[in-house]
Amino acid sequence: MTSESPTHEGKAIDEARQDYDALRAVGELFPGTALAESSRQLGRGGDWPENLRDAPLVVDAGSAWGPGTVLAVAAAARGVPRLALVVVGDETAGSAARRLLDRVGRPEVGVAYRPAEVPSAVRSACGADGQPIRWASLGEPRHLAQVIQHAPDLAGRLRVTQSAAGSERSASADAARTVLDAAREGRIAGLDLVVTGPGDGEPSVDHSRRQAMVLVEALDDTVDTSAAAAVLGGSVVLSAAVMLPFVDVEQAGTAVDGEGVFRRGHDGVPLWWGTIEDHDPLVRWLSRVIEPSRPDRGA
């Protein structure tokens, strides 16, 4: 998929879903043929992923509030009509998130920062009708672990996209294990991990980061820019959570190491891992949805 438009992307997904179902059905009509083998291979991948386009979205910024969270929250606010709640680490970040959401025209979106209040805030923002909830976790999964432990009914509705970046993980090792155990035991509806990008020093990545920082500074000129190297990480996670076509995925065994970092390997819980190779299409999408005169709300 190459479209960078969420609206066009939704149409493309619907068409691909129809093609997928048609190929499986045709193969079943011709046993012993190449078509039948193709149908069998498609079937091994399981059912087509559920359509979460109308599911509410929670963006969990973790404990940090920096350029990456400013960019991701603004993109979610402008690009995802069903953004329901932003969860942050403390009162200062909560005030910053509130100002940002108001500035980009989403005053109805709630902000939560007190750990004990997160489950009730999620319930209030996302409803109690059993509808799936998209949860984009941009940092360490402590808020997510709390929902799993204290609100199992909500946890069962969560389709989680979790950053696998290794920041501040030693402080949340138990939380990471709680999340992985919940995925293994089926206590959350889904868990995908995202590696947020190539390492430093690649010219194309540096160029994308510079472009992203221009957007951040236009949104919030008070944010600490010392974490500029990670400015795109949250947006990579967001794009995966709303199924935009910037992240490639593969399945791998997953474990949590002694410092609470999610690791890929042959053993462990089989989960989908996303990676991004080219940040330029993502930055172009960010520029389009964040530009006030060109709203693009469709994911």
Secondary structure, DSSP 8 states (H G I E B T S, - for coil): -----HHHHHHHHHHHHHHHHHHHHHHHHSTTSHHHHHHHHHHHT-S-----TTS-EEEE-TT--SHHHHHHHHHHHHH-TTEEEEE-SSHHHHHHHHHHHHHTT-TTSEEE--GGGHHHHHHHHH-SS---EEEEE-S-SHHHHHHHHH-HHHHTTEEEEEE---SSGGGGHHHHHHHHHHHHHTSSSEEEEE-----TT-HHHHHHHHHHHHHHHHH-TTS-GGGGGGTTHHHHHHHHHTT-TT-EEEEEEEEE-TTS-EEEESSSEEEEEEE-S--HHHHHHHHHHHSTTS-----
